[in-house]
């Protein structure tokens, strides 16, 4: 732990309990960060699943076109075979 962190920790302890505003701000920050992590995790899950879509038997060009149309072009990259 750096000296700066030790000083901050000590000064925080010396000031007593955090205010309600500080607790609310920390809660909102954690909530936003958790939401960001969840979105990234879900996006990566689907990206991994769609990466090999052409290798799945029975899924051809027409099916992929339907998926792109349904989900939106912004979620797909054009890849030449």
N, C-alpha and C positions, 0 to 999 in steps of 0.2 A: 504494500500500500504506500503510495507516495505521501510526501509531507503535506501536500495540498489537500489530499483526500482526508488525511488524519485531522488536519485543522478544521476542515468543513464538518467532519463527523463530530469532533469535539464541540465546535461552536453550536451545532444543531442540538447536541445533548445539553449544552449549557443553557440554551434558550428555552428549554422545556418542551412541552407538547406542541406538535404542529397545529396550525389553525385549521378550521373547517375548510377555508378556501384552499389551503395547501393540499389537504387531503382530497378534496374534490378535483383539483387540477391534476394530482397524481393519478387518481382513479380514471379520469377522462383520457389522460395520456396512455395509460395501460390498456384501456378499452380500445382506443384507436390503433395502438400497436398490435394488439391481438387480432383485430379485424383485418389489418393489413397482412399479417402472417397467415391467417385463414384463407384469405383471397389468393395469396401467392401459392399456398399449398394446394388448393383446389385447382387452380389454373395449371400448375405443373402436373398434377395427376391426369387431367384431361389431355394435356399436351403429350405426355408419354403414351397415352392410349391411342391417340390419333396419329402419332408418328409412323406406326407400322400398319396403317389402315389398308394400304395397297397389297400387303402381304397376306391378308386374311382371305381364305378361299370363299368365293361367292360375292365378294364386294368388288365391283368393277367401277368403271368410269362414271356410269350413270348414278350409281348409289353415292359415290363421293360428291358428285355435283348436287345431289339432293341434300346431302349433309351441309355442304357449303352454303346452299341457298337458305336452308333452315336456320343455321347458327349465325351466318353473316360472314362475308368475305374477309372482314378485318381479323378473324380468328384463324385464318389459314394462310399458308404460304404456298405459292405455285412452285411445284417441284417437277422438273422434267425427268422422265424415266430414262 
